[in-house]
Amino acid sequence: MFKKTIALLLATALPFQTMAAQTPRSLKPAASSQRVSFNQLAEQCGSTVHPDTLQAVARVESKFNPFVIGVVGGALKKQPETLGEAVAAANKLHREGRNFSMGLMQINKKNLAHFGLNYETVFHPCKNVATGAAILQECFKRAGGATQAHLQKAFSCYYSGNFGTGFKADFKGQPPYVVKILNAARENNQHQLLAYNVPAINPTAPLAASGRAGKTNSVPVTPSVYFNRTPPANAQAVKAVRAVAYQPELRQPEIPSYDDAPAQPNVETQPAKPRAAWDVFGEF
């Protein structure tokens, strides 16, 4: 559920990992909550990837909704609007044996155990963005890790687990996933906020501006993705400083529909009208 080829963990299908439905001990609202700036969140939690790249991906995957759930082969009748609703919906879908992805970066349920997440923590914006960034970074690395072409392959990897599917339209007349990301990057806004209030990340920190020139731990960004905006000075061959150990078969399996509104547990079959898996809004 931003686009510079980022990297979904390219691999063979992730072996299904049975996860016991988990009920959080406490869902009491945090003492402090706020409308968080997405770029501020990306700076603090996903520093291995440029915040503009993450913003473009999140725009396509979740429309910045931290509680959204995308169901493979279905859709929630109503997306959750609170952490409690999101956790309840995820647990219900788990009991029903459904395949689904969650949160800002649409992290698939099969990747939770690998990243130490559960059906509550995956909805925490910082942890969700950090996980998405790690997956994108690995995809970018596997794609070659240097050029715009590698970045676009990484987007395909994030979407499907391979370097080809994201370049193909799911249905005739609809743009491929990679094109959706590139188009989304045109709408990047350094003051973009999340759709809902979330526990404060750092209430006193200023909004983070995009374009972190001078840092050496971001995914390269080139003019074709910045769309005539000045890229960082280190745009070519930038190395990530945060290393993460990955299982070779890890990937984002079967990314579901990219709904942007949170939802209630009840699942209904998608309408018969053919449309791309990512086009949950029927825009194309």
WOHUUR-V250895 format. One record per residue. N is the residue number from 1. SS is DSSP state (h for helix, s for strand, l for the rest). Layout:
# WOHUUR-V250895
n->{N	N}
ss->{SS	SS}
This chain:
# WOHUUR-V250895
n->{1	2	3	4	5	6	7	8	9	10	11	12	13	14	15	16	17	18	19	20	21	22	23	24	25	26	27	28	29	30	31	32	33	34	35	36	37	38	39	40	41	42	43	44	45	46	47	48	49	50	51	52	53	54	55	56	57	58	59	60	61	62	63	64	65	66	67	68	69	70	71	72	73	74	75	76	77	78	79	80	81	82	83	84	85	86	87	88	89	90	91	92	93	94	95	96	97	98	99	100	101	102	103	104	105	106	107	108	109	110	111	112	113	114	115	116	117	118	119	120	121	122	123	124	125	126	127	128	129	130	131	132	133	134	135	136	137	138	139	140	141	142	143	144	145	146	147	148	149	150	151	152	153	154	155	156	157	158	159	160	161	162	163	164	165	166	167	168	169	170	171	172	173	174	175	176	177	178	179	180	181	182	183	184	185	186	187	188	189	190	191	192	193	194	195	196	197	198	199	200	201	202	203	204	205	206	207	208	209	210	211	212	213	214	215	216	217	218	219	220	221	222	223	224	225	226	227	228	229	230	231	232	233	234	235	236	237	238	239	240	241	242	243	244	245	246	247	248	249	250	251	252	253	254	255	256	257	258	259	260	261	262	263	264	265	266	267	268	269	270	271	272	273	274	275	276	277	278	279	280	281	282	283	284}
ss->{l	l	l	l	l	l	l	l	l	l	l	l	l	l	l	l	l	l	l	l	l	l	l	l	l	l	l	l	l	l	l	l	s	s	l	l	s	h	h	h	h	h	h	h	h	l	l	l	l	l	h	h	h	h	h	h	h	h	h	h	h	l	l	l	l	l	l	l	s	s	s	l	l	l	s	s	l	l	s	l	l	l	h	h	h	h	h	h	h	h	h	h	h	h	h	l	l	l	l	s	s	s	l	l	l	l	s	s	h	h	h	l	l	l	l	l	l	l	l	l	h	h	h	l	h	h	h	h	h	h	h	h	h	h	h	h	h	h	h	h	h	h	h	l	l	l	l	h	h	h	h	h	h	h	h	h	h	h	h	h	l	l	l	l	h	h	h	l	l	l	l	l	l	l	l	l	h	h	h	h	h	h	h	h	h	l	l	l	l	l	l	l	s	l	l	l	l	s	s	l	l	l	l	l	l	l	l	l	l	l	l	l	l	l	l	l	l	l	l	l	l	l	h	h	h	h	l	l	l	l	l	l	l	l	l	l	l	l	l	l	l	l	l	l	l	l	l	l	l	l	l	l	l	l	l	l	l	l	l	l	l	l	s	l	l	l	s	s	l	l	l	l	l	l	l	l	l	l	l	l	l	l	l	l}
